[in-house]
Amino acid sequence: MSNLNWPQALEDLANIKNHLEKSQSKSVSVVGFCMGGALTFAALASIPGWKAGGVFYGIPDLNIFRLDRIKSPAIAHFGS
């Protein structure tokens, strides 16, 4: 996770979301597992307009991606 280019990954997700909204659907959700879960939280916190999000493990740097900025419905699952 520390080697992920977070700005590029989020730009890619925003581009995919925009493409799907224009070509296929008016509403797009995001879901991720492990590192993808952290990226899902980051996307929900920084890219507006998601219909919903599903997180299965994973938390991004909360100093950068503030979860209180999430406006879309989201569900998160964590194990102990």
C-alpha positions as a LaTeX table, in Angstrom:
\begin{tabular}{lrrr}
\hline
Residue & $x$ (\AA) & $y$ (\AA) & $z$ (\AA) \\
\hline
Met1 & 0.00 & 0.00 & 0.00 \\
Ser2 & 2.88 & 2.36 & 0.70 \\
Asn3 & 4.05 & 2.06 & $-2.91$ \\
Leu4 & 0.68 & 2.91 & $-4.43$ \\
Asn5 & 0.57 & 6.20 & $-6.31$ \\
Trp6 & $-2.57$ & 7.40 & $-4.52$ \\
Pro7 & $-3.15$ & 10.55 & $-6.61$ \\
Gln8 & $-2.89$ & 8.53 & $-9.84$ \\
Ala9 & $-5.12$ & 5.73 & $-8.52$ \\
Leu10 & $-7.79$ & 8.26 & $-7.50$ \\
Glu11 & $-7.51$ & 10.04 & $-10.84$ \\
Asp12 & $-8.00$ & 6.68 & $-12.58$ \\
Leu13 & $-11.09$ & 5.96 & $-10.46$ \\
Ala14 & $-12.53$ & 9.42 & $-11.18$ \\
Asn15 & $-11.97$ & 8.90 & $-14.92$ \\
Ile16 & $-13.61$ & 5.47 & $-14.83$ \\
Lys17 & $-16.56$ & 6.86 & $-12.85$ \\
Asn18 & $-17.00$ & 9.73 & $-15.31$ \\
His19 & $-16.77$ & 7.40 & $-18.30$ \\
Leu20 & $-19.38$ & 5.01 & $-16.88$ \\
Glu21 & $-21.71$ & 7.86 & $-15.99$ \\
Lys22 & $-21.52$ & 9.25 & $-19.52$ \\
Ser23 & $-21.73$ & 5.98 & $-21.41$ \\
Gln24 & $-23.57$ & 3.40 & $-19.33$ \\
Ser25 & $-25.15$ & 4.52 & $-16.07$ \\
Lys26 & $-26.13$ & 7.66 & $-14.27$ \\
Ser27 & $-25.03$ & 6.22 & $-10.95$ \\
Val28 & $-21.80$ & 4.43 & $-10.13$ \\
Ser29 & $-20.74$ & 2.75 & $-6.89$ \\
Val30 & $-17.30$ & 1.67 & $-5.74$ \\
Val31 & $-16.22$ & $-1.40$ & $-3.77$ \\
Gly32 & $-12.84$ & $-2.73$ & $-2.66$ \\
Phe33 & $-11.14$ & $-5.41$ & $-0.63$ \\
Cys34 & $-8.01$ & $-4.92$ & 1.54 \\
Met35 & $-5.93$ & $-2.23$ & $-0.21$ \\
Gly36 & $-8.94$ & $-1.73$ & $-2.49$ \\
Gly37 & $-11.01$ & $-1.06$ & 0.62 \\
Ala38 & $-8.63$ & 1.71 & 1.63 \\
Leu39 & $-8.80$ & 3.06 & $-1.91$ \\
Thr40 & $-12.61$ & 2.87 & $-1.77$ \\
Phe41 & $-12.67$ & 4.98 & 1.41 \\
Ala42 & $-10.24$ & 7.43 & $-0.23$ \\
Ala43 & $-12.40$ & 7.63 & $-3.36$ \\
Leu44 & $-15.57$ & 8.19 & $-1.36$ \\
Ala45 & $-13.84$ & 10.93 & 0.64 \\
Ser46 & $-12.29$ & 12.75 & $-2.31$ \\
Ile47 & $-14.38$ & 12.12 & $-5.45$ \\
Pro48 & $-17.94$ & 13.45 & $-5.21$ \\
Gly49 & $-21.02$ & 11.81 & $-6.65$ \\
Trp50 & $-20.69$ & 8.09 & $-5.91$ \\
Lys51 & $-24.02$ & 6.31 & $-5.49$ \\
Ala52 & $-22.60$ & 4.13 & $-2.70$ \\
Gly53 & $-19.46$ & 2.40 & $-1.49$ \\
Gly54 & $-18.55$ & $-0.95$ & 0.00 \\
Val55 & $-15.37$ & $-1.49$ & 1.99 \\
Phe56 & $-14.07$ & $-4.92$ & 2.96 \\
Tyr57 & $-11.05$ & $-4.19$ & 5.17 \\
Gly58 & $-8.56$ & $-1.44$ & 4.49 \\
Ile59 & $-8.22$ & 2.08 & 5.84 \\
Pro60 & $-6.34$ & 4.89 & 4.04 \\
Asp61 & $-4.24$ & 7.54 & 5.76 \\
Leu62 & $-6.94$ & 9.32 & 7.76 \\
Asn63 & $-4.80$ & 12.46 & 7.95 \\
Ile64 & $-5.21$ & 12.81 & 4.18 \\
Phe65 & $-8.59$ & 11.19 & 3.51 \\
Arg66 & $-11.09$ & 12.41 & 6.08 \\
Leu67 & $-13.98$ & 10.02 & 6.39 \\
Asp68 & $-16.29$ & 12.83 & 7.56 \\
Arg69 & $-16.19$ & 14.11 & 3.97 \\
Ile70 & $-18.00$ & 11.05 & 2.66 \\
Lys71 & $-21.48$ & 12.02 & 1.45 \\
Ser72 & $-22.50$ & 8.75 & $-0.23$ \\
Pro73 & $-24.00$ & 5.80 & 1.64 \\
Ala74 & $-21.27$ & 3.36 & 2.58 \\
Ile75 & $-20.93$ & 0.05 & 4.33 \\
Ala76 & $-17.68$ & $-1.22$ & 5.80 \\
His77 & $-16.77$ & $-4.69$ & 7.04 \\
Phe78 & $-13.82$ & $-5.46$ & 9.32 \\
Gly79 & $-12.72$ & $-8.64$ & 11.07 \\
Ser80 & $-10.93$ & $-9.03$ & 14.35 \\
\hline
\end{tabular}
